[in-house]
Amino acid sequence: MKKLTGRGARRSRRAGLVLLAVLCLQAGPWSVQATAQNFNPVSFKLKNGLTVIVVEDSSLPVITAVMAYRVGSVNDPEGKDGLAYLMQNLMFQGSENVGPLQHLNYIQNVGGELNAATTFDKTFFYETVPANQLGLVLWLEADRMHFLQVTEAVLAREKENLIRNENQRYLQEPFSRYFFLIDQIMFPDFRYGHSLTGSPESIRGISLEDVIRFYRKYYIPNNAVLCLSGDLKVARARELVSRYFETIPRGEEPEPYPQPEFIPSLSARDQVMVDPMVSSPALQFGVRLENLRPEDNLVLRLMEQVLVQGGTSRLVNRLVKKERLALFLNGGLEERGQFQSLKIFMLSNTQIMVERAKRVLADELNRLKTEMMPEREFLKAKNIHKYNYLNQMTGNNLSRALALSDLYLKEGRVPDIAGELNRLEKLTPYSILALARRQIREERFCFLTILPRY
């Protein structure tokens, strides 16, 4: 058989994905019920408040463990921005029974993989290992939850590493600093608008006492969710989790998210920056979405799909393909507690093209609230969302465990697949029109034009 390469291979992969989506999405109610029945997460709590979610999946002899904490950049004390991100790195620098960076060696020596991530309001640590190494993962996670050890020397080294890495990233990706600047414009409140990694000044100002206080306040069992997905049995998982985590004392109940105090900054909504480090004109756009209802989240995901997801989305089709005002465009929704934002980034050839792109972008957003979306376009967005959702919940162990822990920290529940798909089926093009009329307001549009210095 002749092997496809280049453009032919890409077309074949796209066709295969479309066919798979169609087969999955056009299936009847029985297939949805079967999917929901096969996906059966079990949750329980230890006496110290640690929530545990277990999903049995014997398709492969591996297990993924996600330890998720309800803490992120929103919890950084004022003047100490970057502390949550710094803590993510310090969690690998040794505990009572594990030396610095030995957590990585333990996992890699058994053929496993691991990583970590910090967001606006959550921090995730995750490992995928052979099924017979579950005890090792639980011991490692329990040890650093209870016995993290940080010295002045370790803290000083990690602070300088963080500052150096961020400086290198700005040199290699000069546009990245403007992703944070648009956040500050949309969310003019310290806790909601500062950068995840913090400034060099704030990082250097973090003391060992700050680290210890932050760790004891947030890295506690009653502020965490442990999700296990893979080749294991619930009874065995319960036994091992109890063995390693039950003796860790409960901490004080963490405070709820701080409420923002947005300072009006209308004069900053349309800025032009000149940067000698960039080589092409670029546009960063953002709009803050607020006063959202619980049912709005699903509609927003469909709106995101229609606007920016994929090569046939409205903005990609018009700005990149049709009018050729953009060389590159991507974007999407980003959650920040009770708020969301729609952010879009594009590269262009000239400043004139950027100005024209701003008008097109505003026109396409306003069109969502003035024109009913064609049924065919809406159905396509709905089907793609359904496919992605089912793939996330029933696909590989890592995507499933991350989604489960994220949802539990956000809403305090495990997902109801059948219920989610039923809610999706009830949506209509008018759902997007109504939401757009409530949320898409030009006075909230924020534009940041970045120009090279010629």
C-alpha positions in Angstrom: 0.0 0.0 0.0 1.3 3.4 -0.9 2.1 5.6 2.1 0.5 9.1 2.1 2.8 12.0 2.8 2.5 15.8 3.0 -0.7 17.3 1.9 -2.3 14.0 1.1 -1.6 12.6 4.6 -3.1 15.8 6.1 -6.2 15.5 4.0 -6.5 11.8 5.0 -6.2 12.6 8.7 -8.8 15.3 8.5 -11.2 13.0 6.6 -10.7 10.3 9.1 -11.4 12.7 12.0 -14.6 14.0 10.3 -15.8 10.4 9.6 -15.2 9.4 13.2 -17.0 12.5 14.4 -20.0 11.8 12.1 -20.2 8.1 13.1 -20.0 9.1 16.8 -22.4 12.0 16.7 -25.1 10.6 14.5 -25.5 7.6 16.8 -28.8 7.2 18.5 -29.7 7.6 22.2 -28.6 4.0 22.9 -25.0 4.9 22.2 -25.1 7.8 24.6 -26.6 5.6 27.2 -23.9 3.0 26.6 -21.2 5.6 26.9 -22.7 6.9 30.2 -23.0 3.4 31.6 -19.4 2.5 30.7 -18.2 5.7 32.4 -18.9 5.3 36.1 -16.7 7.3 38.4 -16.9 6.5 42.1 -16.1 9.2 44.6 -15.6 9.2 48.4 -14.1 11.3 51.1 -11.5 10.6 53.8 -12.1 11.9 57.3 -9.5 14.7 56.7 -11.6 16.0 53.8 -9.6 14.7 50.9 -12.0 13.9 48.0 -11.1 10.8 45.9 -12.5 10.0 42.5 -11.8 6.5 40.9 -12.6 5.4 37.4 -11.9 1.7 36.6 -10.6 1.2 33.0 -8.8 -2.1 32.3 -8.2 -1.4 28.6 -4.5 -0.8 29.3 -2.3 -1.9 32.3 -1.6 1.8 33.4 -3.0 4.2 35.9 -3.1 8.0 35.9 -3.2 9.9 39.2 -4.1 13.6 39.3 -3.6 15.5 42.6 -5.4 18.8 42.2 -5.4 21.6 44.7 -7.9 24.6 44.8 -5.1 27.2 44.6 -3.8 29.3 41.8 -2.6 32.8 40.9 -5.8 34.3 42.4 -4.5 33.3 45.8 -1.2 35.2 45.4 -0.9 37.8 48.2 -0.6 41.3 46.8 3.0 42.1 46.1 3.8 38.4 46.0 2.5 37.6 42.5 4.0 34.4 41.2 3.9 32.6 44.5 1.4 29.9 43.4 3.5 29.1 40.3 6.7 29.1 42.4 5.0 26.6 44.8 4.3 24.3 41.9 8.1 24.1 41.3 9.0 23.8 45.0 6.7 20.8 45.3 9.4 18.9 43.4 12.3 20.1 45.6 12.1 17.4 48.3 10.0 16.3 51.2 10.8 14.3 54.4 11.4 11.0 52.6 12.1 12.2 49.1 15.2 14.2 48.1 15.2 17.2 45.6 13.9 16.1 42.2 13.8 12.5 43.3 10.1 12.5 42.7 10.9 12.7 39.0 13.4 9.9 39.2 11.1 7.5 41.1 8.4 7.9 38.4 10.7 7.8 35.4 12.6 4.7 36.8 9.4 2.7 36.6 8.6 3.9 33.0 6.1 6.5 34.0 5.5 10.1 33.0 4.7 13.2 35.1 4.0 16.9 34.9 2.3 19.8 36.7 0.3 22.9 35.8 -0.9 26.0 37.6 -3.9 28.1 36.4 -5.8 31.0 37.7 -7.5 29.0 40.5 -6.1 25.4 40.4 -2.8 23.5 40.6 -2.5 20.0 39.1 0.2 17.3 39.6 -0.2 14.2 37.5 1.6 10.9 36.9 0.9 8.0 34.6 2.6 4.7 35.7 2.2 1.0 35.2 -0.8 -0.3 37.1 1.4 -2.1 39.7 3.0 1.2 40.8 -0.1 2.9 42.2 1.3 2.6 45.8 4.5 4.5 44.7 2.5 7.4 43.3 0.3 7.7 46.4 3.3 7.6 48.7 5.1 10.3 46.8 2.0 12.6 46.7 1.2 12.0 50.3 4.8 12.7 51.4 4.9 16.1 49.8 1.4 17.0 50.9 2.4 16.4 54.5 6.1 16.8 54.7 7.4 19.3 52.1 10.8 20.6 53.0 12.0 24.0 51.6 15.2 25.6 52.7 16.5 29.2 52.1 19.0 27.8 49.6 16.4 25.9 47.7 14.0 28.8 47.6 16.7 31.2 46.4 17.7 28.8 43.6 14.2 28.3 42.4 13.4 32.0 42.4 16.4 32.7 40.2 15.5 29.8 38.0 12.0 31.1 37.5 13.2 34.6 36.7 15.8 33.3 34.3 13.3 31.0 32.5 10.8 33.8 32.1 13.4 36.2 30.8 14.4 33.6 28.2 10.8 33.0 27.3 10.3 36.7 26.6 13.4 36.7 24.4 12.2 33.6 22.5 8.5 34.5 22.5 8.3 38.3 22.7 4.5 38.4 22.2 3.9 36.4 25.4 4.2 39.4 27.6 1.2 41.0 25.9 -1.0 38.1 26.7 -0.6 39.2 30.3 -1.0 42.8 29.5 -4.4 42.2 27.9 -5.4 40.4 31.0 -4.6 43.5 33.1 -6.7 45.6 30.8 -9.7 43.3 31.0 -9.3 42.6 34.7 -8.0 45.8 36.3 -7.8 44.1 39.8 -4.5 42.7 41.2 -5.7 39.2 42.0 -7.6 38.7 38.7 -5.3 40.6 36.4 -1.7 39.9 37.3 0.5 37.4 35.4 0.7 33.8 36.6 4.5 33.8 36.8 4.8 37.2 38.5 7.4 40.0 38.0 11.1 39.6 38.9 10.6 42.1 41.7 7.7 40.3 43.3 9.4 36.9 43.0 12.6 38.1 44.6 10.4 39.5 47.4 8.9 36.1 48.4 10.3 34.9 51.7 10.6 31.4 53.1 7.9 32.4 55.6 5.6 33.3 52.7 6.2 29.9 51.2 5.5 28.0 54.4 2.4 30.0 55.2 1.0 29.5 51.6 1.8 25.7 51.7 0.1 25.1 55.0 -2.9 27.1 54.0 -3.6 25.6 50.6 -1.8 22.3 50.2 -4.0 20.4 52.6 -6.3 17.4 52.1 -9.6 19.3 52.5 -8.5 21.6 49.7 -7.6 18.9 47.3 -9.0 16.2 44.9 -7.2 13.0 44.1 -8.4 11.4 40.8 -7.3 7.9 39.9 -8.1 6.5 36.4 -7.0 3.2 34.9 -6.5 -0.5 35.6 -7.5 -0.6 39.3 -10.4 -1.7 41.5 -12.2 0.8 43.7 -11.8 -1.3 46.8 -8.0 -1.6 46.4 -7.8 2.2 45.6 -9.7 3.0 48.7 -7.4 0.8 50.8 -4.2 2.4 49.4 -5.5 6.0 49.6 -6.5 5.5 53.2 -3.1 4.0 54.1 -1.1 6.9 52.7 -3.4 9.9 53.2 -5.7 9.2 56.2 -3.1 10.3 58.8 -2.5 13.7 57.2 -4.3 16.2 59.4 -7.1 18.4 58.0 -6.2 22.0 57.6 -8.3 25.2 58.2 -11.0 25.7 55.6 -9.7 27.9 52.8 -11.3 31.2 52.2 -13.6 31.6 49.1 -12.3 33.3 46.0 -11.7 37.0 46.6 -14.2 39.2 44.9 -12.6 41.6 42.4 -12.8 45.4 42.5 -12.4 46.4 38.9 -11.1 49.9 38.5 -12.6 51.5 35.3 -9.9 51.7 32.7 -11.7 52.7 29.5 -8.8 54.8 28.3 -6.7 51.6 28.1 -9.2 49.7 25.9 -7.3 50.5 22.7 -3.6 50.7 23.0 -0.7 50.6 20.6 2.7 49.3 21.7 6.0 49.5 19.8 8.4 46.7 20.6 11.9 46.2 19.0 11.7 42.5 19.9 8.8 41.7 17.6 9.2 41.2 13.9 5.6 41.5 12.7 2.6 43.6 13.6 0.2 41.7 15.9 -3.2 42.2 17.5 -4.3 41.0 20.9 -8.0 41.2 21.6 -10.1 40.4 24.7 -13.5 40.9 26.1 -14.6 40.2 29.6 -17.8 38.2 30.1 -19.6 38.6 33.4 -22.9 38.0 35.3 -23.0 34.6 33.7 -25.6 32.0 34.4 -24.8 28.3 35.0 -26.4 27.4 31.7 -24.3 29.9 29.8 -21.1 27.9 29.9 -22.3 25.3 27.3 -23.6 28.1 25.0 -20.3 29.9 25.3 -18.4 26.7 24.2 -20.5 26.6 21.0 -19.9 30.3 20.4 -16.2 29.7 20.8 -16.3 26.8 18.3 -18.2 28.9 15.7 -15.8 31.9 16.1 -12.3 30.6 16.4 -12.0 26.8 16.6 -10.8 25.1 13.5 -10.0 26.2 9.9 -13.7 26.8 9.0 -14.5 29.0 12.0 -15.8 32.5 11.2 -12.8 34.5 12.2 -10.2 32.2 10.6 -12.3 31.9 7.4 -12.7 35.7 7.1 -9.5 37.1 8.5 -7.0 34.5 7.3 -8.5 32.9 4.2 -10.9 35.3 2.6 -9.6 38.9 3.3 -6.1 37.8 4.2 -5.7 40.3 6.9 -4.0 37.8 9.3 -1.1 35.5 8.7 -2.0 33.5 11.9 -5.0 33.5 14.3 -5.9 31.6 17.4 -7.9 32.2 20.5 -10.6 30.9 22.9 -12.3 31.2 26.2 -10.6 31.5 29.5 -12.2 31.1 32.9 -11.4 33.2 35.9 -13.7 32.2 38.7 -17.1 33.7 38.1 -15.9 35.5 35.0 -14.8 34.3 31.5 -13.0 36.1 28.7 -12.8 35.6 25.0 -9.2 36.2 23.8 -7.9 36.3 20.3 -4.4 36.8 19.0 -3.4 37.4 15.4 -0.3 38.2 13.3 -0.4 40.5 10.3 1.8 42.1 7.7 1.1 45.8 8.2 -0.5 48.2 10.7 -3.1 49.1 8.1 -4.1 45.4 8.0 -4.3 45.3 11.8 -6.7 48.3 11.8 -8.9 46.6 9.2 -8.8 43.4 11.2 -10.1 45.2 14.3 -13.1 46.3 12.4 -13.7 42.9 10.9 -13.4 41.3 14.4 -15.9 43.7 15.9 -18.2 43.1 13.0 -18.1 39.3 13.4 -18.8 39.5 17.1 -21.7 41.9 16.6 -23.1 39.7 13.9 -23.6 37.0 16.6 -26.2 39.2 18.2 -27.9 40.6 15.1 -28.2 37.5 12.9 -29.6 34.1 13.7 -27.0 31.5 13.1 -27.7 29.1 10.2 -29.0 25.7 11.5 -26.2 23.8 9.6 -23.4 25.9 11.2 -25.0 25.5 14.6 -25.4 21.8 14.2 -21.8 21.4 13.2 -20.5 23.3 16.3 -22.8 21.2 18.5 -21.6 18.0 17.0 -17.9 18.9 17.3 -18.5 19.9 21.0 -20.2 16.6 21.6 -17.4 14.6 20.0 -14.7 16.5 22.0 -16.6 16.1 25.3 -17.1 12.3 24.8 -13.5 11.9 23.8 -12.4 13.8 26.9 -14.5 11.8 29.3 -14.0 8.3 27.7 -10.6 8.7 26.0 -7.2 8.4 27.7 -6.8 8.2 31.4 -5.0 11.6 31.7 -7.6 13.7 29.9 -10.3 12.0 31.9 -8.6 12.4 35.2 -7.8 16.1 34.6 -11.4 16.8 33.5 -12.8 15.1 36.5 -10.6 16.8 39.0 -11.1 20.2 37.4 -14.9 19.8 37.4 -15.0 18.7 41.0 -12.9 21.6 42.2 -15.1 24.0 40.2 -18.6 22.6 40.9 -18.2 19.9 43.6 -19.6 17.1 41.5 -18.6 14.3 39.0 -20.0 14.7 35.5 -23.3 13.4 34.3 -22.6 12.5 30.6 -26.2 11.8 29.7 -27.4 15.0 31.4 -24.7 17.1 29.7 -25.6 15.7 26.2 -29.3 16.2 26.9 -28.7 19.9 27.8 -26.7 20.2 24.6 -29.5 18.8 22.5 -31.9 21.3 23.8 -29.9 24.3 22.6 -30.8 26.1 19.5 -29.3 28.9 17.3 -31.4 31.3 19.4 -29.4 30.2 22.5 -26.3 31.8 21.0 -28.2 34.9 19.8 -29.7 35.5 23.2 -26.3 35.1 25.0 -24.5 37.3 22.5 -27.1 40.1 23.1 -26.4 39.9 26.8 -22.6 39.6 26.7 -21.2 41.1 23.4 -20.8 44.8 24.1 -18.4 47.0 22.2 -17.7 49.1 25.2 -16.0 46.0 26.7 -13.8 45.3 23.7 -10.1 45.6 24.4 -7.6 45.9 21.6 -3.8 45.9 22.0 -1.8 46.5 18.8 1.9 45.5 18.9 4.1 47.0 16.2 7.8 46.3 15.4 10.2 49.2 15.6 11.6 49.6 12.0 
